Amino acid sequence: MPAPPRKTSATAPASSTGPPRRSARLKNAPGETIEAKTGVAQRCITSEGKVNGVEPATRLQTRVESSLGESLFSIKGILGLEEVFVNGSVTATAVVASNLKITSGGKGGATYSKGFELCPGGTFKPAVGEERNKSGVTVGTVKGGYVGYPPLEITRSSGCPMEAKLPAYHATAAENDDLRITNGNDPRSENTEGAVEFTGPSKDMLTLKSKGKLELAGSKYYFCNVLLKNSGILKVAEGKKVEIYIDSPATNPNCPAGSGAFTVEGSAKIENPSGSGALLIEIAGKGPFKITAGGSLTASVFAPEAEVVLDGSGTLTGAVVGAKVKLEAGSFISAKNLEN
């Protein structure tokens, strides 16, 4: 009768000493040889036992594998898969990129402090020459220009078209930390001037208005819609990393018609003391994701099918992926604290 298959886990004799060697080939004793695998992180976990005062009396070892996922943000800045439209005196201190087109329009010249990237065949307007010179657009440190600024005006030689897909694993209607909001584990402050409104399942609509404040201390939250308005504040707890997933009526029929958006308006803001890498906002459908008036947040925004809009004096610190990204006059997007 053939021998049964050998398990990854093995019991080593007490005479074995030291942890497994860190090399391309790790060996269990007496188990199997562990081959190095591309795109996979491997760890050998050892547990030792003590029997009748003898230590170690036995040692258990097992191998754990995990896939090395790719970063959601191939551009550490602003990526509009179809288009980035910049209207008026916008300042972008992060790289601006698109597969197809980046367009500057309106009065006042936009500033691309870190330049831009396009795939072959993509266009940047205003074009170098008289059109660019009249526009007042600044790329790097060059305002206008008949010759442009080649070091920061890049046509990519690889990695095109730039793609973005929602991760396979994310917060869902069934798996989330929303209960922390309904049972009060996530701190909130409300008074006659403000309120925190959360419908709970299955509509999953979150609204912060006036001076309502909610602090998220869980790890993953699922909503059909988020609206922060007036002076509402959504805060990420110190030292926490939070994922917010916004679903769409197209994929979840329980989401009310017209939902699927994430909006920060008025003087509302998101407080995130740990930087943009501590807050990931994912939009499943068409959105939109909008920051208007004086709204501000520090976050990484991943919305590959949605329109992302910064309007007026809205401020965003972090990385952005959208189908179309619109930066309106007076808005500001910063590359500071990009960690994803």
Disulfide bonds with the S-S distance in Angstrom:
Cys119-Cys160 2.03
Cys224-Cys255 2.07
